[in-house]
Amino acid sequence: MAAEAGKKEEQLSKVKVTSKTHVKPCRRVGRRECQLITFDLPYLAFYYNQKLLFYKGGDFEGTVGKLKEGLGVVLEEYYQLAGRLGKYDDGVFKVEYDDEMDGVEVAEAAADGVAVADLTDENCALDLMEMVPYNGVLNLEGLRRPLLAVQFTKLRDGLVIGCAFNHAILDGTATWHFMSSWAEICRGSKTVSAPPFLERTKVRSTRVKLDLPVGPADNVASSNGDAKPSPQSIREKIFRFSGSAIDAIKSKLNANLPAGARPFSTFQSLSSHVWRAVTRARQLRPEDPTVFTMFVDCRRRVDPPMPESYFGNLIQAVFTGTAAGLLAAQPAEAAAGMIQKAIEAHDAAAIEGRNAEWEEKPVIFEYKDAGVNCVAVGSSPRFRVYEVDFGWGSPERVRSGSNNKFDGMAYLYQGKSGGRSIDLEITLDGAAMERLENDVEFLMVEAN
């Protein structure tokens, strides 16, 4: 096993970037700018959000040409991704674009000795970093870097599309809306069927000045440094839950609900399952706090509601927590109930209150803000990631890059097998991960 891992690492170290260029909107857009709002600004000191999609087959040169051509077309609508961050004279951040900017950075690379199967197994390797650009690059760097960088890596039997999105200008819903639109153009559509809604100030217009450095971003990075574990101390892994496993988890939680109680959703059921299992794996003391953090999509929760096509960040972190001993001693539905209650309480009034509080005293998010002994869940199985078909079929796997990961960070993805299956991508301390891998209750061995 060690020899195989060493060989794989050696192969991945041979990833070579062969060219770099930029892609701009195919037609002139002119000068455009839009204020970043309260939902965007807290993410300036996070890192670029990275996504990787693995595809089999295809002629690499021809495929990349088609992808670049489609990118130029889709950027006519999503021109903000081809722009930069900027500041108004009063110090308020904005996203800006003009036709003289370079556009999206696009790299081509080769890893001819690596097959798609080497990169899509359940054991998450940190060496995927070489397949996606902008590792360790803060969103604040968008003042001088493109807001989207893409790397196309040629494999022995396929292609990796690695994307790095500036998280200060878009969330997961907007990310996958863009990816679906890009794929739609590559499949032959002349226009985007659901253009992005770009008017951020329609949801909130308060101008918030942030005194952040505009020189090298190392000063900001140091504020996150203590909270980011070293790659040597954490592991990543994919846990795949079949539709039958999801049904079993959900059915068990909903079996004994009191009359009139709202049933637990799939998200609430799986989240409580993961939270309890990770807390067991960490072997916390009974009195130790443990926090569950989720990023709630506010598009339909704000007043007035915003369309699904809203382009920007329209999420807020929502927290719930308890003592580790109580979490373990109470039935699983108690954890699900805490999560459900936190979600339901996050209505328009709660969102408004959170925004007003933040605007009064702005705080830039750091990893430690997710909570003590946290399990933080990002992404969503609602995102149709396996429907991102550029014209040669769905991806073999979809993964996150190494940016913005820490002990307890988890991403939920639609399962490759379809139906109700869900993939859990999670990063944990190595010892806790080993215990999680051997937790029969968590793995749902019988249900799978």
Sequence and secondary structure as in RCSB ss.txt:
>XXXX:A:sequence
MAAEAGKKEEQLSKVKVTSKTHVKPCRRVGRRECQLITFDLPYLAFYYNQKLLFYKGGDFEGTVGKLKEGLGVVL
EEYYQLAGRLGKYDDGVFKVEYDDEMDGVEVAEAAADGVAVADLTDENCALDLMEMVPYNGVLNLEGLRRPLLAV
QFTKLRDGLVIGCAFNHAILDGTATWHFMSSWAEICRGSKTVSAPPFLERTKVRSTRVKLDLPVGPADNVASSNG
DAKPSPQSIREKIFRFSGSAIDAIKSKLNANLPAGARPFSTFQSLSSHVWRAVTRARQLRPEDPTVFTMFVDCRR
RVDPPMPESYFGNLIQAVFTGTAAGLLAAQPAEAAAGMIQKAIEAHDAAAIEGRNAEWEEKPVIFEYKDAGVNCV
AVGSSPRFRVYEVDFGWGSPERVRSGSNNKFDGMAYLYQGKSGGRSIDLEITLDGAAMERLENDVEFLMVEAN
>XXXX:A:secstr
 HHHHHHHHHHHTT EEEEEEEE  SS    EEEE  TTTGGGTTSB EEEEEEEE S HHHHHHHHHHHHHHHT
TT GGGGSEEEE TTSBEEEEE TTS  EEEEEEEETT  HHHHSSSEE GGGGGGSS TT BGGGGGTS SEEE
EEEEESSEEEEEEEE TTT  HHHHHHHHHHHHHHHTT SS SS  B  GGGT     B     S THHHHHHHH
TTS  GGGEEEEEEEE HHHHHHHHHHHHTT  TT     HHHHHHHHHHHHHHHHHT  TT EEEEEEEEE TT
TSSS   TTB S  EEEEEEEEEHHHHHHS HHHHHHHHHHHHHH SHHHHHHHHHHHHHS     GGGG TT E
EEES TTS GGG  SSS   SEEEE STT  TTEEEEEE TT TT EEEEEEEEHHHHHHHHT HHHHTTTT 
